[in-house]
Amino acid sequence: MTHSNEVIQPDGWAPAKGYANGVKATGTMIFVGGQIGWTADQVFETDDFVGQCEQALKNVRAVLEAGGAGPEHLVRLTWFVTDKRAYLQTLKELGRVYRDVMGRNFPAMTMVEVKALVEDRARVEIEATAVL
């Protein structure tokens, strides 16, 4: 089955920057559980916010690839961060890291600040949905 993803943009809305307001998709779905900023061996190599985001995105990409998908198949990302200020203050650098890992694929996204994550050193957790 061929996949089809279409960005949904309501008439008259300002364009979303770095994400889509909605995505319509058909095909086989892949649900990626929350990925944090540690390596495949479950080792944190940094406590830096952007560094952990980059590793979490690489982990999402690795799970997608293991399922026969890639970043172009993403339809939704949900980011859970422990410090929204760190997120907002590093948006430019995060954008660069995101494009380096995921390319110019901008699914529907949500960012939520949370009090804590299960792993004490984790500063971000990202879950994903892809359709291929």
C-alpha positions as CSV (number, residue, x, y, z in Angstrom):
1,M,0.0,0.0,0.0
2,T,1.3,3.5,-0.8
3,H,1.3,6.1,1.8
4,S,-0.2,9.5,1.5
5,N,0.3,12.4,3.8
6,E,-1.3,15.8,3.3
7,V,-0.8,18.9,5.5
8,I,-4.0,20.5,6.6
9,Q,-4.0,24.3,6.9
10,P,-7.3,26.0,7.6
11,D,-8.1,29.0,5.4
12,G,-7.1,32.3,6.8
13,W,-4.8,30.9,9.5
14,A,-1.2,32.2,9.8
15,P,1.2,29.5,8.6
16,A,2.6,27.2,11.2
17,K,6.4,27.5,11.6
18,G,8.3,24.2,12.1
19,Y,5.2,22.1,12.4
20,A,1.8,21.4,10.8
21,N,-1.6,22.3,12.3
22,G,-2.9,19.0,11.0
23,V,-2.0,16.0,8.8
24,K,-4.3,13.7,6.8
25,A,-2.7,10.3,6.2
26,T,-3.5,6.8,4.9
27,G,-1.5,3.7,5.3
28,T,0.1,1.4,7.9
29,M,0.6,3.2,11.2
30,I,3.7,3.0,13.4
31,F,3.5,4.3,17.0
32,V,6.8,5.2,18.6
33,G,6.9,5.1,22.4
34,G,8.4,8.0,24.2
35,Q,12.1,8.4,23.4
36,I,14.5,10.2,25.7
37,G,18.0,11.6,25.3
38,W,20.0,8.5,26.0
39,T,21.8,6.2,23.7
40,A,20.8,2.7,22.5
41,D,22.6,1.4,25.6
42,Q,20.5,3.6,27.8
43,V,23.4,5.9,28.7
44,F,23.0,9.7,28.9
45,E,26.0,11.3,27.2
46,T,24.9,14.9,28.1
47,D,22.6,16.8,30.4
48,D,22.4,19.6,27.8
49,F,18.8,20.3,26.7
50,V,19.5,20.5,23.0
51,G,21.9,17.5,23.2
52,Q,19.2,15.4,24.7
53,C,16.6,16.6,22.2
54,E,19.0,15.6,19.4
55,Q,19.5,12.1,20.8
56,A,15.8,11.7,21.5
57,L,15.1,12.6,17.8
58,K,17.8,10.2,16.6
59,N,16.1,7.5,18.7
60,V,12.7,8.2,17.2
61,R,14.3,8.0,13.7
62,A,16.0,4.7,14.6
63,V,12.7,3.2,15.7
64,L,11.0,4.4,12.5
65,E,13.8,2.9,10.4
66,A,13.5,-0.4,12.3
67,G,9.8,-0.4,11.2
68,G,10.6,0.4,7.6
69,A,9.7,4.1,7.8
70,G,11.6,7.4,7.9
71,P,11.0,11.0,9.0
72,E,9.0,11.6,5.8
73,H,6.3,9.3,7.3
74,L,5.8,11.2,10.5
75,V,2.4,12.6,11.1
76,R,2.6,13.6,14.8
77,L,5.2,14.3,17.4
78,T,4.5,15.0,21.1
79,W,7.3,16.6,23.1
80,F,7.3,16.4,26.9
81,V,9.9,18.8,28.4
82,T,10.9,19.5,32.0
83,D,11.7,23.1,31.3
84,K,9.7,25.1,28.7
85,R,12.1,28.0,29.0
86,A,15.0,25.8,27.9
87,Y,12.8,24.9,24.9
88,L,11.9,28.4,24.0
89,Q,15.4,29.8,24.6
90,T,16.9,27.3,22.2
91,L,14.4,27.2,19.4
92,K,16.8,28.3,16.7
93,E,19.4,25.7,17.7
94,L,16.6,23.1,18.1
95,G,15.4,23.9,14.6
96,R,18.8,23.3,13.2
97,V,19.1,20.0,15.1
98,Y,15.6,18.9,14.1
99,R,16.3,19.5,10.4
100,D,19.7,17.7,10.7
101,V,18.0,14.6,12.1
102,M,14.5,14.7,10.6
103,G,15.0,16.8,7.4
104,R,12.3,19.2,6.4
105,N,9.5,17.0,7.6
106,F,7.2,18.9,9.9
107,P,4.3,16.9,11.2
108,A,1.6,18.0,13.7
109,M,3.4,18.7,16.9
110,T,2.6,19.4,20.5
111,M,5.0,20.5,23.3
112,V,4.0,20.1,26.9
113,E,6.0,21.0,30.0
114,V,5.9,18.3,32.7
115,K,7.1,18.3,36.3
116,A,9.4,15.3,35.8
117,L,10.0,12.3,33.5
118,V,10.6,8.7,34.7
119,E,14.3,8.9,34.2
120,D,15.6,11.6,36.5
121,R,18.3,12.9,34.1
122,A,15.9,13.1,31.1
123,R,15.0,16.6,30.1
124,V,12.8,15.7,27.1
125,E,10.7,12.7,25.9
126,I,9.3,12.6,22.4
127,E,6.7,10.2,21.1
128,A,5.8,9.8,17.5
129,T,3.2,8.5,15.1
130,A,4.1,7.7,11.5
131,V,2.0,6.4,8.6
132,L,3.6,4.5,5.7
